[in-house]
């Protein structure tokens, strides 16, 4: 019942960089959960705690034990890890 | 001075011994919100589900102040429920509801599931939750239930507290 997806995406509503990561997750059919934070950087302690930075998007991937931020890095990581031969 | 209290229609809500309906909504804590099901919370222990008018209305403020004063969040998983958005819930948590988390149910769909809808007079198109408290065990069985029958009406705090203590 409480099967938690291995990937957690920290995101901000309407943030285009976050949507870019979502598109990639969807493209690869990856199961993920979304955790939304507030627009003010000062209200993002949870993101700082997990990634060292207050920026979103940030993902935690328990499949690989990896945490990272910056959409470009994340997309590249997803392509390498889940992109297969395509 | 007398003042008029509005009688609310009978609520067809879950009673003691019933299984409370499960639902999934964004659950707001002090740091973020994510979709969570009620059953995923009860799976971790008993839950006090506190339905209340929209954040900012005085009954919502009074209820959370009282819960804070009584320190219920130390004894049971206290979870709020209103039509307010996650952003409003985050603001409420900055001020009160210490240790609690809040479900956002802007469409009042959970209010309908629980039979505790309240169509607000003078606020066109807005239905919210009437004040209610449900103490649920790990199987979502209702151990205690209270639903407002008048508007405004406040919970029977001592009775809720006794129910929490007898968990």
gemmi code that builds the backbone of each chain (N, CA, C; Angstrom):
import gemmi

chains = {
    "A": [
        ("UNK", (0.846, -1.202, 0.000), (0.000, 0.000, 0.000), (0.869, 1.235, 0.000)),
        ("UNK", (1.813, 1.298, 0.983), (2.678, 2.478, 1.003), (3.992, 2.168, 0.283)),
        ("UNK", (3.876, 1.590, -0.931), (5.053, 1.386, -1.762), (5.541, 2.753, -2.226)),
        ("UNK", (6.622, 3.207, -1.630), (7.081, 4.535, -2.008), (7.975, 4.464, -3.228)),
        ("UNK", (7.729, 5.331, -4.188), (8.572, 5.327, -5.386), (10.027, 5.612, -4.997)),
        ("UNK", (10.969, 4.998, -5.703), (12.377, 5.204, -5.356), (12.881, 6.618, -5.664)),
        ("UNK", (12.201, 7.303, -6.580), (12.676, 8.648, -6.956), (11.776, 9.718, -6.338)),
        ("UNK", (12.398, 10.679, -5.664), (11.671, 11.832, -5.120), (12.141, 13.079, -5.842)),
        ("UNK", (11.182, 13.840, -6.345), (11.496, 15.092, -7.036), (11.040, 16.271, -6.172)),
        ("UNK", (11.982, 17.096, -5.794), (11.651, 18.347, -5.105), (11.434, 19.401, -6.173)),
        ("UNK", (10.275, 20.029, -6.129), (9.898, 20.929, -7.222), (9.122, 22.133, -6.727)),
        ("UNK", (9.037, 23.098, -7.612), (8.279, 24.315, -7.346), (7.179, 24.380, -8.389)),
        ("UNK", (5.977, 24.700, -7.944), (4.871, 24.782, -8.891), (5.206, 25.761, -10.010)),
        ("UNK", (4.957, 25.355, -11.257), (5.117, 26.206, -12.438), (6.566, 26.520, -12.786)),
        ("UNK", (7.504, 25.837, -12.196), (8.915, 26.074, -12.504), (9.284, 25.289, -13.762)),
        ("UNK", (9.669, 25.982, -14.856), (9.924, 25.300, -16.129), (11.059, 24.278, -16.041)),
        ("UNK", (12.065, 24.551, -15.215), (13.178, 23.611, -15.079), (12.705, 22.317, -14.415)),
        ("UNK", (11.752, 22.468, -13.504), (11.177, 21.281, -12.854), (10.352, 20.487, -13.857)),
        ("UNK", (9.586, 21.193, -14.691), (8.742, 20.521, -15.690), (9.606, 19.750, -16.685)),
        ("UNK", (10.777, 20.293, -16.974), (11.703, 19.634, -17.889), (12.102, 18.261, -17.331)),
        ("UNK", (12.350, 18.220, -16.029), (12.711, 16.951, -15.389), (11.509, 15.999, -15.379)),
        ("UNK", (10.331, 16.553, -15.114), (9.112, 15.734, -15.115), (8.901, 15.085, -16.482)),
        ("UNK", (9.123, 15.858, -17.534), (8.951, 15.301, -18.890), (9.881, 14.120, -19.098)),
        ("UNK", (11.101, 14.252, -18.613), (12.086, 13.185, -18.779), (11.683, 11.951, -17.962)),
        ("UNK", (11.233, 12.183, -16.739), (10.784, 11.061, -15.899), (9.622, 10.330, -16.571)),
        ("UNK", (8.702, 11.110, -17.128), (7.537, 10.525, -17.799), (7.963, 9.765, -19.053)),
        ("UNK", (8.903, 10.353, -19.786), (9.383, 9.728, -21.019), (9.909, 8.319, -20.743)),
        ("UNK", (10.613, 8.164, -19.620), (11.171, 6.864, -19.285), (10.225, 6.028, -18.421)),
        ("UNK", (9.035, 6.543, -18.192), (8.045, 5.790, -17.414), (8.498, 5.532, -15.983)),
        ("UNK", (9.259, 6.455, -15.420), (9.783, 6.266, -14.065), (8.762, 6.698, -13.028)),
        ("UNK", (8.633, 5.889, -11.996), (7.710, 6.195, -10.910), (8.412, 7.151, -9.947)),
        ("UNK", (7.771, 8.249, -9.620), (8.410, 9.231, -8.727), (7.340, 9.888, -7.868)),
        ("UNK", (7.775, 10.459, -6.755), (6.835, 11.262, -5.974), (7.317, 12.704, -5.993)),
        ("UNK", (6.346, 13.603, -5.972), (6.641, 15.029, -6.011), (6.538, 15.621, -4.627)),
        ("UNK", (7.552, 16.383, -4.244), (7.467, 17.184, -3.020), (7.613, 18.639, -3.422)),
        ("UNK", (6.540, 19.392, -3.152), (6.534, 20.794, -3.541), (7.058, 21.683, -2.420)),
        ("UNK", (7.907, 22.629, -2.795), (8.401, 23.607, -1.824), (7.880, 24.983, -2.203)),
        ("UNK", (8.167, 25.950, -1.353), (7.648, 27.291, -1.558), (8.620, 28.147, -2.380)),
        ("UNK", (8.090, 29.205, -3.006), (8.933, 30.049, -3.850), (10.124, 30.692, -3.120)),
        ("UNK", (9.937, 31.095, -1.875), (11.021, 31.778, -1.166), (12.166, 30.809, -0.875)),
        ("UNK", (13.363, 31.164, -1.309), (14.520, 30.296, -1.051), (14.701, 30.015, 0.445)),
        ("UNK", (14.383, 31.030, 1.254), (14.596, 30.873, 2.700), (13.673, 29.821, 3.305)),
        ("UNK", (12.611, 29.448, 2.556), (11.673, 28.432, 3.050), (12.014, 27.030, 2.546)),
        ("UNK", (13.224, 26.871, 2.035), (13.530, 25.567, 1.420), (14.607, 24.794, 2.161)),
        ("UNK", (14.521, 24.771, 3.460), (15.543, 24.071, 4.245), (15.662, 22.606, 3.875)),
        ("UNK", (14.525, 21.998, 3.537), (14.568, 20.564, 3.233), (15.441, 20.297, 2.013)),
        ("UNK", (15.365, 21.181, 1.027), (16.153, 20.987, -0.198), (17.635, 21.195, 0.100)),
        ("UNK", (17.932, 22.209, 0.899), (19.312, 22.458, 1.311), (19.869, 21.231, 2.060)),
        ("UNK", (19.033, 20.661, 2.899), (19.483, 19.537, 3.721), (19.835, 18.313, 2.862)),
        ("UNK", (19.015, 18.075, 1.849), (19.275, 16.859, 1.060), (20.318, 17.079, -0.034)),
        ("UNK", (20.370, 18.289, -0.597), (21.232, 18.483, -1.769), (22.382, 19.451, -1.525)),
        ("UNK", (22.339, 20.168, -0.399), (23.381, 21.158, -0.130), (23.070, 22.526, -0.717)),
        ("UNK", (22.034, 22.591, -1.584), (21.632, 23.863, -2.192), (20.132, 24.062, -2.010)),
        ("UNK", (19.707, 25.312, -2.148), (18.277, 25.578, -2.011), (17.564, 25.590, -3.357)),
        ("UNK", (18.236, 25.228, -4.434), (17.612, 25.333, -5.751), (16.808, 24.069, -6.081)),
        ("UNK", (15.741, 24.284, -6.857), (14.967, 23.176, -7.402), (14.999, 23.303, -8.920)),
        ("UNK", (14.833, 22.209, -9.649), (14.546, 20.864, -9.152), (15.744, 20.222, -8.470)),
        ("UNK", (15.413, 19.268, -7.595), (16.426, 18.383, -7.034), (15.803, 17.001, -6.973)),
        ("UNK", (16.592, 15.979, -7.240), (16.039, 14.626, -7.111), (16.890, 13.777, -6.188)),
        ("UNK", (16.181, 12.852, -5.553), (16.839, 11.813, -4.768), (16.441, 10.498, -5.436)),
        ("UNK", (17.424, 9.732, -5.854), (17.144, 8.460, -6.511), (17.686, 7.326, -5.646)),
        ("UNK", (16.777, 6.638, -5.007), (17.204, 5.567, -4.098), (17.685, 4.323, -4.844)),
        ("UNK", (17.382, 4.253, -6.156), (17.916, 3.139, -6.954), (19.435, 3.174, -6.983)),
        ("UNK", (19.970, 4.401, -7.030), (21.421, 4.556, -7.190), (22.052, 5.249, -5.990)),
        ("UNK", (21.206, 5.692, -5.047), (21.719, 6.403, -3.875), (22.190, 7.810, -4.186)),
        ("UNK", (21.709, 8.343, -5.310), (22.214, 9.631, -5.771), (21.246, 10.784, -5.498)),
        ("UNK", (21.796, 11.924, -5.109), (21.012, 13.151, -4.958), (21.642, 14.215, -5.836)),
        ("UNK", (20.835, 14.913, -6.613), (21.426, 15.996, -7.405), (20.441, 17.095, -7.726)),
        ("UNK", (20.985, 18.271, -8.044), (20.142, 19.390, -8.457), (20.627, 19.909, -9.809)),
        ("UNK", (19.984, 20.953, -10.316), (20.230, 21.541, -11.643), (19.586, 20.642, -12.709)),
        ("UNK", (18.600, 21.206, -13.427), (17.831, 20.378, -14.368), (18.708, 19.762, -15.454)),
        ("UNK", (19.706, 20.508, -15.920), (20.588, 19.983, -16.974), (21.309, 18.728, -16.513)),
        ("UNK", (21.844, 18.808, -15.298), (22.536, 17.638, -14.732), (21.587, 16.475, -14.542)),
        ("UNK", (20.397, 16.792, -14.046), (19.429, 15.727, -13.751), (19.012, 15.021, -15.043)),
        ("UNK", (18.703, 15.811, -16.072), (18.271, 15.228, -17.348), (19.372, 14.339, -17.915)),
        ("UNK", (20.597, 14.818, -17.846), (21.733, 14.043, -18.351), (21.880, 12.732, -17.568)),
        ("UNK", (21.731, 12.853, -16.243), (21.810, 11.671, -15.382), (20.710, 10.663, -15.721)),
        ("UNK", (19.500, 11.157, -15.920), (18.377, 10.262, -16.231), (18.603, 9.568, -17.574)),
        ("UNK", (19.107, 10.332, -18.533), (19.375, 9.741, -19.857), (20.397, 8.622, -19.746)),
        ("UNK", (21.471, 8.898, -18.978), (22.543, 7.907, -18.848), (22.072, 6.675, -18.087)),
        ("UNK", (21.266, 6.924, -17.030), (20.897, 5.828, -16.149), (19.727, 5.018, -16.674)),
        ("UNK", (18.764, 5.703, -17.286), (17.517, 5.023, -17.671), (17.240, 5.078, -19.163)),
        ("UNK", (18.111, 5.751, -19.931), (17.847, 5.970, -21.354), (18.014, 4.719, -22.210)),
        ("UNK", (18.737, 3.745, -21.681), (18.930, 2.502, -22.426), (19.692, 2.734, -23.716)),
        ("UNK", (19.424, 1.894, -24.686), (20.179, 1.957, -25.927), (19.645, 3.042, -26.858)),
        ("UNK", (18.361, 3.338, -26.734), (17.653, 4.281, -27.600), (18.585, 5.198, -28.369)),
    ],
    "B": [
        ("UNK", (-26.337, 38.763, 26.237), (-26.937, 38.954, 24.915), (-27.106, 37.604, 24.219)),
        ("UNK", (-28.245, 37.446, 23.637), (-28.496, 36.241, 22.856), (-27.881, 36.398, 21.481)),
        ("UNK", (-27.336, 35.351, 20.938), (-27.023, 35.449, 19.517), (-27.470, 34.197, 18.796)),
        ("UNK", (-27.694, 34.391, 17.519), (-28.269, 33.308, 16.734), (-27.199, 32.317, 16.318)),
        ("UNK", (-27.456, 31.075, 16.650), (-26.590, 30.008, 16.163), (-27.385, 29.262, 15.112)),
        ("UNK", (-26.750, 29.067, 13.981), (-27.443, 28.387, 12.882), (-27.373, 26.884, 13.100)),
        ("UNK", (-28.507, 26.257, 13.006), (-28.593, 24.782, 13.064), (-28.139, 24.222, 11.714)),
        ("UNK", (-27.237, 23.276, 11.734), (-26.819, 22.651, 10.474), (-27.649, 21.392, 10.239)),
        ("UNK", (-27.864, 21.053, 8.969), (-28.613, 19.818, 8.696), (-27.874, 18.601, 9.245)),
        ("UNK", (-28.588, 17.500, 9.480), (-27.943, 16.278, 9.978), (-26.812, 15.859, 9.053)),
        ("UNK", (-25.698, 15.485, 9.679), (-24.561, 15.022, 8.885), (-24.545, 13.503, 8.864)),
        ("UNK", (-24.384, 12.949, 7.681), (-24.290, 11.491, 7.552), (-22.812, 11.136, 7.535)),
        ("UNK", (-22.199, 11.189, 8.718), (-20.743, 11.044, 8.810), (-20.368, 9.684, 9.392)),
        ("UNK", (-19.102, 9.270, 9.229), (-18.672, 8.002, 9.825), (-18.824, 8.045, 11.347)),
        ("UNK", (-19.355, 6.949, 11.909), (-19.596, 6.864, 13.353), (-18.571, 5.937, 13.988)),
        ("UNK", (-18.540, 5.949, 15.305), (-17.636, 5.061, 16.033), (-17.847, 3.618, 15.575)),
        ("UNK", (-16.743, 2.950, 15.257), (-16.819, 1.570, 14.787), (-16.775, 1.444, 13.277)),
        ("UNK", (-17.151, 2.529, 12.565), (-17.071, 2.506, 11.099), (-15.611, 2.619, 10.655)),
        ("UNK", (-15.371, 2.250, 9.413), (-14.062, 2.503, 8.815), (-14.121, 3.836, 8.087)),
        ("UNK", (-13.246, 4.741, 8.470), (-13.250, 6.066, 7.843), (-12.803, 5.947, 6.387)),
        ("UNK", (-13.459, 6.677, 5.484), (-13.091, 6.598, 4.065), (-11.631, 7.007, 3.846)),
        ("UNK", (-10.973, 6.293, 2.953), (-9.600, 6.664, 2.615), (-9.633, 7.743, 1.538)),
        ("UNK", (-8.597, 8.553, 1.481), (-8.483, 9.575, 0.433), (-7.017, 9.933, 0.285)),
        ("UNK", (-6.693, 10.550, -0.828), (-5.347, 11.065, -1.064), (-5.445, 12.538, -1.428)),
        ("UNK", (-4.680, 13.359, -0.733), (-4.629, 14.797, -1.005), (-3.218, 15.277, -0.674)),
        ("UNK", (-2.857, 16.476, -1.159), (-1.564, 17.023, -0.726), (-1.565, 17.219, 0.787)),
        ("UNK", (-0.514, 16.680, 1.415), (-0.359, 16.818, 2.863), (0.814, 17.770, 3.110)),
        ("UNK", (0.533, 18.826, 3.842), (1.500, 19.911, 4.018), (2.181, 19.787, 5.376)),
        ("UNK", (3.511, 19.805, 5.379), (4.233, 19.912, 6.639), (5.000, 21.238, 6.634)),
        ("UNK", (5.877, 21.416, 7.581), (6.545, 22.722, 7.666), (7.517, 22.963, 6.517)),
        ("UNK", (7.849, 21.916, 5.778), (8.884, 22.078, 4.750), (8.427, 21.855, 3.311)),
        ("UNK", (7.426, 21.013, 3.111), (6.986, 20.728, 1.738), (5.609, 20.089, 1.804)),
        ("UNK", (5.040, 19.858, 0.598), (3.823, 19.047, 0.570), (3.959, 17.994, -0.516)),
        ("UNK", (3.267, 16.880, -0.284), (3.248, 15.772, -1.242), (1.934, 15.041, -1.084)),
        ("UNK", (1.517, 14.364, -2.165), (0.301, 13.553, -2.096), (0.499, 12.430, -1.091)),
        ("UNK", (-0.425, 12.326, -0.158), (-0.381, 11.230, 0.809), (-1.788, 10.701, 1.002)),
        ("UNK", (-1.894, 9.424, 1.256), (-3.201, 8.849, 1.564), (-3.383, 8.828, 3.076)),
        ("UNK", (-4.630, 8.920, 3.497), (-4.910, 8.807, 4.929), (-4.441, 7.447, 5.440)),
        ("UNK", (-4.644, 6.393, 4.618), (-4.282, 5.052, 5.077), (-2.772, 4.911, 5.291)),
        ("UNK", (-1.968, 5.693, 4.544), (-0.517, 5.614, 4.759), (-0.144, 6.254, 6.097)),
        ("UNK", (-0.976, 7.154, 6.580), (-0.724, 7.761, 7.903), (-1.176, 6.822, 9.017)),
        ("UNK", (-2.382, 6.268, 8.874), (-2.875, 5.383, 9.933), (-2.022, 4.123, 10.019)),
        ("UNK", (-1.396, 3.742, 8.896), (-0.521, 2.557, 8.915), (0.623, 2.751, 9.904)),
        ("UNK", (0.934, 4.018, 10.202), (2.037, 4.311, 11.130), (1.551, 4.544, 12.559)),
        ("UNK", (0.233, 4.549, 12.760), (-0.299, 4.752, 14.105), (-1.600, 5.527, 14.069)),
        ("UNK", (-2.227, 5.691, 15.234), (-3.508, 6.387, 15.291), (-3.394, 7.833, 14.789)),
        ("UNK", (-4.483, 8.314, 14.200), (-4.522, 9.659, 13.624), (-5.739, 10.399, 14.171)),
        ("UNK", (-5.533, 11.645, 14.582), (-6.664, 12.524, 14.882), (-6.856, 13.425, 13.673)),
        ("UNK", (-7.966, 13.190, 12.951), (-8.273, 13.983, 11.763), (-9.152, 15.157, 12.189)),
        ("UNK", (-8.674, 16.363, 11.948), (-9.351, 17.581, 12.394), (-9.809, 18.366, 11.171)),
        ("UNK", (-11.109, 18.290, 10.870), (-11.646, 19.077, 9.761), (-12.050, 20.443, 10.301)),
        ("UNK", (-11.742, 21.466, 9.540), (-12.055, 22.817, 10.042), (-12.356, 23.780, 8.900)),
        ("UNK", (-12.988, 24.900, 9.206), (-13.243, 25.927, 8.192), (-11.922, 26.433, 7.595)),
        ("UNK", (-12.020, 27.137, 6.504), (-10.823, 27.597, 5.789), (-9.862, 28.347, 6.718)),
        ("UNK", (-8.574, 28.169, 6.436), (-7.542, 28.814, 7.237), (-7.797, 30.323, 7.251)),
        ("UNK", (-7.681, 30.915, 8.405), (-7.921, 32.356, 8.538), (-9.258, 32.650, 9.199)),
        ("UNK", (-10.232, 31.745, 9.027), (-11.514, 31.922, 9.730), (-11.266, 31.700, 11.226)),
        ("UNK", (-11.936, 32.464, 12.065), (-11.596, 32.373, 13.490), (-11.801, 30.986, 14.100)),
        ("UNK", (-12.812, 30.222, 13.658), (-12.910, 28.879, 14.261), (-11.668, 28.020, 13.981)),
        ("UNK", (-11.061, 28.190, 12.815), (-9.849, 27.421, 12.503), (-8.724, 27.833, 13.467)),
        ("UNK", (-8.587, 29.126, 13.651), (-7.549, 29.644, 14.553), (-7.764, 29.141, 15.978)),
        ("UNK", (-9.024, 29.240, 16.459), (-9.324, 28.829, 17.839), (-9.038, 27.345, 18.046)),
        ("UNK", (-9.455, 26.537, 17.077), (-9.279, 25.086, 17.218), (-7.793, 24.747, 17.312)),
        ("UNK", (-6.985, 25.339, 16.441), (-5.551, 25.010, 16.476), (-4.880, 25.563, 17.730)),
        ("UNK", (-5.307, 26.736, 18.169), (-4.731, 27.261, 19.418), (-5.011, 26.311, 20.584)),
        ("UNK", (-6.238, 25.798, 20.621), (-6.612, 24.892, 21.709), (-5.818, 23.581, 21.627)),
        ("UNK", (-5.696, 23.056, 20.410), (-4.936, 21.806, 20.232), (-3.483, 22.020, 20.636)),
        ("UNK", (-2.929, 23.186, 20.273), (-1.548, 23.497, 20.670), (-1.433, 23.576, 22.196)),
        ("UNK", (-2.384, 24.264, 22.820), (-2.344, 24.415, 24.282), (-2.386, 23.054, 24.974)),
        ("UNK", (-3.158, 22.150, 24.406), (-3.299, 20.827, 25.029), (-2.178, 19.871, 24.628)),
        ("UNK", (-1.374, 20.259, 23.648), (-0.210, 19.467, 23.260), (-0.553, 18.094, 22.702)),
        ("UNK", (-1.677, 18.002, 21.996), (-2.096, 16.689, 21.491), (-1.097, 16.093, 20.515)),
        ("UNK", (-0.390, 16.946, 19.779), (0.531, 16.425, 18.760), (1.647, 15.595, 19.381)),
        ("UNK", (1.846, 15.734, 20.704), (2.834, 14.889, 21.379), (2.312, 13.466, 21.575)),
        ("UNK", (0.980, 13.311, 21.557), (0.378, 12.025, 21.920), (-0.176, 11.246, 20.730)),
        ("UNK", (-0.515, 11.957, 19.665), (-1.159, 11.300, 18.533), (-0.791, 12.085, 17.275)),
        ("UNK", (-0.882, 11.439, 16.120), (-0.598, 12.104, 14.848), (-1.786, 13.020, 14.526)),
        ("UNK", (-1.605, 14.321, 14.682), (-2.692, 15.277, 14.468), (-2.614, 15.806, 13.034)),
        ("UNK", (-3.722, 15.629, 12.308), (-3.747, 15.959, 10.895), (-4.971, 16.815, 10.596)),
        ("UNK", (-4.749, 18.008, 10.064), (-5.838, 18.922, 9.742), (-6.385, 18.674, 8.346)),
        ("UNK", (-7.520, 19.284, 8.062), (-8.176, 19.129, 6.755), (-9.048, 20.346, 6.517)),
        ("UNK", (-8.728, 21.104, 5.468), (-9.610, 22.210, 5.103), (-9.505, 22.465, 3.608)),
        ("UNK", (-10.320, 23.419, 3.113), (-10.273, 23.721, 1.676), (-9.109, 24.634, 1.321)),
        ("UNK", (-8.343, 25.060, 2.298), (-7.253, 25.989, 1.999), (-6.155, 25.309, 1.187)),
        ("UNK", (-5.457, 26.121, 0.410), (-4.401, 25.602, -0.462), (-3.150, 25.284, 0.359)),
        ("UNK", (-2.228, 24.517, -0.228), (-0.973, 24.247, 0.476), (-0.248, 25.516, 0.919)),
        ("UNK", (-0.309, 26.572, 0.137), (0.387, 27.808, 0.520), (-0.211, 28.396, 1.793)),
        ("UNK", (-1.529, 28.375, 1.868), (-2.202, 28.881, 3.076), (-1.918, 27.983, 4.274)),
        ("UNK", (-1.890, 26.678, 4.028), (-1.557, 25.750, 5.112), (-0.140, 26.006, 5.626)),
        ("UNK", (0.792, 26.299, 4.696), (2.170, 26.566, 5.112), (2.208, 27.797, 6.015)),
        ("UNK", (1.407, 28.803, 5.683), (1.351, 30.007, 6.529), (0.764, 29.681, 7.896)),
        ("UNK", (-0.287, 28.864, 7.913), (-0.892, 28.480, 9.199), (0.146, 27.762, 10.069)),
        ("UNK", (0.921, 26.869, 9.429), (1.914, 26.102, 10.196), (3.038, 26.992, 10.726)),
        ("UNK", (3.257, 28.138, 10.076), (4.248, 29.081, 10.612), (3.789, 29.664, 11.951)),
        ("UNK", (2.478, 29.735, 12.120), (1.908, 30.419, 13.281), (1.466, 29.472, 14.394)),
        ("UNK", (0.920, 28.321, 14.008), (0.312, 27.424, 14.995), (0.279, 26.009, 14.452)),
        ("UNK", (-0.475, 25.136, 15.111), (-0.569, 23.724, 14.708), (0.805, 23.065, 14.777)),
        ("UNK", (1.479, 23.307, 15.879), (2.829, 22.806, 16.091), (2.853, 21.277, 16.051)),
        ("UNK", (3.658, 20.725, 15.165), (3.789, 19.274, 15.081), (2.686, 18.598, 14.276)),
        ("UNK", (1.761, 19.390, 13.744), (0.667, 18.818, 12.956), (0.983, 18.944, 11.465)),
        ("UNK", (0.257, 18.170, 10.668), (0.311, 18.306, 9.218), (-1.106, 18.551, 8.715)),
        ("UNK", (-1.218, 19.157, 7.530), (-2.527, 19.604, 7.073), (-2.814, 19.114, 5.654)),
        ("UNK", (-3.966, 18.463, 5.476), (-4.413, 18.077, 4.144), (-5.091, 19.261, 3.462)),
        ("UNK", (-4.759, 19.468, 2.177), (-5.431, 20.500, 1.379), (-6.496, 19.834, 0.511)),
        ("UNK", (-7.732, 20.291, 0.671), (-8.871, 19.703, -0.050), (-9.733, 20.825, -0.636)),
        ("UNK", (-9.142, 21.619, -1.559), (-9.853, 22.809, -2.055), (-11.196, 22.500, -2.701)),
        ("UNK", (-11.348, 21.329, -3.305), (-12.618, 20.984, -3.936), (-13.629, 20.394, -2.970)),
        ("UNK", (-13.236, 20.247, -1.701), (-14.113, 19.711, -0.653), (-14.619, 18.302, -0.967)),
        ("UNK", (-13.891, 17.587, -1.792), (-14.291, 16.211, -2.114), (-14.252, 15.304, -0.892)),
        ("UNK", (-13.287, 15.551, -0.011), (-13.204, 14.749, 1.212), (-14.367, 15.094, 2.145)),
        ("UNK", (-14.758, 16.359, 2.136), (-15.927, 16.763, 2.934), (-17.151, 15.972, 2.487)),
        ("UNK", (-17.269, 15.778, 1.180), (-18.398, 15.010, 0.642), (-18.286, 13.542, 1.070)),
        ("UNK", (-17.066, 12.968, 0.950), (-16.864, 11.564, 1.359), (-17.259, 11.348, 2.813)),
        ("UNK", (-16.987, 12.342, 3.643), (-17.232, 12.225, 5.084), (-18.602, 12.766, 5.499)),
        ("UNK", (-19.366, 13.269, 4.530), (-20.687, 13.789, 4.847), (-20.665, 15.009, 5.746)),
        ("UNK", (-19.623, 15.832, 5.596), (-19.503, 17.007, 6.477), (-19.382, 18.297, 5.664)),
        ("UNK", (-20.049, 18.309, 4.505), (-19.976, 19.522, 3.685), (-20.739, 20.666, 4.337)),
        ("UNK", (-20.280, 21.863, 4.066), (-20.944, 23.069, 4.546), (-20.902, 24.092, 3.418)),
        ("UNK", (-22.060, 24.318, 2.795), (-22.143, 25.341, 1.753), (-22.229, 26.690, 2.440)),
        ("UNK", (-21.274, 27.550, 2.128), (-21.206, 28.816, 2.856), (-22.187, 29.841, 2.301)),
        ("UNK", (-23.022, 30.353, 3.190), (-23.954, 31.409, 2.801), (-23.173, 32.692, 2.529)),
        ("UNK", (-23.470, 33.318, 1.407), (-22.836, 34.599, 1.101), (-21.468, 34.479, 0.465)),
        ("UNK", (-20.964, 33.243, 0.276), (-19.717, 33.043, -0.470), (-20.031, 32.072, -1.596)),
        ("UNK", (-20.456, 32.640, -2.711), (-20.969, 31.833, -3.814), (-19.953, 30.803, -4.280)),
        ("UNK", (-20.406, 29.585, -4.431), (-19.570, 28.537, -5.020), (-18.601, 27.900, -4.057)),
        ("UNK", (-18.616, 28.321, -2.784), (-17.655, 27.743, -1.839), (-18.344, 26.790, -0.870)),
        ("UNK", (-17.876, 25.551, -0.916), (-18.269, 24.542, 0.067), (-17.032, 24.191, 0.853)),
        ("UNK", (-17.147, 24.170, 2.177), (-15.990, 23.795, 2.990), (-16.379, 22.662, 3.926)),
        ("UNK", (-15.495, 22.343, 4.871), (-15.728, 21.272, 5.826), (-16.349, 21.865, 7.072)),
        ("UNK", (-17.384, 21.230, 7.586), (-17.846, 21.699, 8.887), (-16.879, 21.168, 9.943)),
        ("UNK", (-16.760, 21.893, 11.064), (-15.823, 21.435, 12.092), (-16.148, 20.003, 12.503)),
        ("UNK", (-15.104, 19.175, 12.554), (-15.297, 17.764, 12.903), (-13.982, 17.177, 13.373)),
        ("UNK", (-14.072, 16.166, 14.222), (-12.880, 15.447, 14.650), (-13.161, 13.954, 14.610)),
        ("UNK", (-12.217, 13.224, 14.020), (-12.316, 11.770, 13.962), (-11.010, 11.189, 14.478)),
        ("UNK", (-11.102, 10.399, 15.529), (-9.918, 9.700, 16.033), (-9.920, 8.301, 15.429)),
        ("UNK", (-8.847, 7.989, 14.693), (-8.792, 6.742, 13.926), (-7.662, 5.865, 14.417)),
        ("UNK", (-7.936, 4.566, 14.472), (-6.846, 3.650, 14.833), (-6.111, 3.213, 13.567)),
        ("UNK", (-5.203, 2.268, 13.718), (-4.347, 1.867, 12.601), (-5.088, 1.286, 11.401)),
        ("UNK", (-6.337, 0.848, 11.592), (-7.139, 0.324, 10.475), (-8.152, 1.355, 9.977)),
        ("UNK", (-8.016, 2.583, 10.406), (-8.966, 3.666, 10.093), (-10.335, 3.413, 10.734)),
        ("UNK", (-10.376, 2.568, 11.746), (-11.621, 2.411, 12.492), (-11.814, 3.653, 13.362)),
        ("UNK", (-13.045, 4.176, 13.341), (-13.336, 5.391, 14.100), (-13.465, 5.052, 15.584)),
        ("UNK", (-12.593, 5.640, 16.401), (-12.619, 5.431, 17.850), (-13.439, 6.517, 18.540)),
        ("UNK", (-13.485, 7.673, 17.903), (-14.233, 8.801, 18.450), (-14.612, 9.692, 17.277)),
        ("UNK", (-15.822, 10.225, 17.313), (-16.255, 11.124, 16.245), (-17.056, 12.272, 16.830)),
        ("UNK", (-16.780, 13.438, 16.330), (-17.590, 14.607, 16.678), (-17.737, 15.454, 15.430)),
        ("UNK", (-18.970, 15.855, 15.144), (-19.217, 16.726, 13.993), (-20.130, 17.855, 14.448)),
        ("UNK", (-19.774, 19.063, 14.076), (-20.582, 20.228, 14.481), (-22.011, 20.082, 13.968)),
        ("UNK", (-22.957, 20.415, 14.838), (-24.353, 20.392, 14.402), (-24.934, 21.805, 14.360)),
        ("UNK", (-24.105, 22.753, 14.817), (-24.497, 24.166, 14.740), (-23.319, 24.941, 14.167)),
        ("UNK", (-23.622, 26.167, 13.762), (-22.567, 27.000, 13.157), (-22.586, 28.366, 13.801)),
        ("UNK", (-21.618, 28.766, 14.572), (-20.410, 27.971, 14.833), (-20.602, 27.066, 16.052)),
        ("UNK", (-19.805, 25.992, 16.082), (-19.790, 25.129, 17.253), (-18.377, 24.582, 17.396)),
        ("UNK", (-17.932, 24.437, 18.642), (-16.558, 24.009, 18.864), (-16.511, 22.591, 19.424)),
        ("UNK", (-15.407, 21.890, 19.129), (-15.313, 20.493, 19.558), (-15.400, 20.353, 21.071)),
        ("UNK", (-15.794, 19.157, 21.506), (-15.798, 18.839, 22.939), (-14.394, 18.346, 23.278)),
        ("UNK", (-13.542, 19.333, 23.574), (-12.112, 19.027, 23.696), (-11.813, 17.977, 24.765)),
        ("UNK", (-12.510, 18.063, 25.899), (-12.223, 17.108, 26.981), (-12.555, 15.678, 26.552)),
        ("UNK", (-13.627, 15.551, 25.780), (-14.022, 14.213, 25.325), (-13.003, 13.675, 24.320)),
        ("UNK", (-12.513, 14.571, 23.456), (-11.496, 14.144, 22.483), (-10.243, 13.710, 23.232)),
        ("UNK", (-9.885, 14.510, 24.235), (-8.674, 14.217, 24.998), (-8.779, 12.873, 25.713)),
        ("UNK", (-9.960, 12.606, 26.265), (-10.177, 11.320, 26.942), (-10.024, 10.174, 25.948)),
        ("UNK", (-10.537, 10.387, 24.727), (-10.431, 9.343, 23.698), (-8.971, 9.122, 23.310)),
        ("UNK", (-8.207, 10.208, 23.219), (-6.778, 10.069, 22.883), (-6.072, 9.294, 23.990)),
        ("UNK", (-6.417, 9.640, 25.231), (-5.745, 8.981, 26.356), (-6.070, 7.500, 26.447)),
        ("UNK", (-7.263, 7.118, 25.953), (-7.640, 5.714, 26.080), (-7.228, 4.886, 24.865)),
        ("UNK", (-6.450, 5.471, 23.967), (-5.976, 4.716, 22.789), (-5.139, 3.520, 23.213)),
    ],
}
model = gemmi.Model(1)
for chain_id, residues in chains.items():
    chain = gemmi.Chain(chain_id)
    for i, (resn, *xyz) in enumerate(residues, 1):
        res = gemmi.Residue()
        res.name, res.seqid = resn, gemmi.SeqId(i, " ")
        for name, pos in zip(("N", "CA", "C"), xyz):
            atom = gemmi.Atom()
            atom.name, atom.element = name, gemmi.Element(name[0])
            atom.pos, atom.b_iso = gemmi.Position(*pos), 0.0
            res.add_atom(atom)
        chain.add_residue(res)
    model.add_chain(chain)
structure = gemmi.Structure()
structure.add_model(model)
structure.setup_entities()
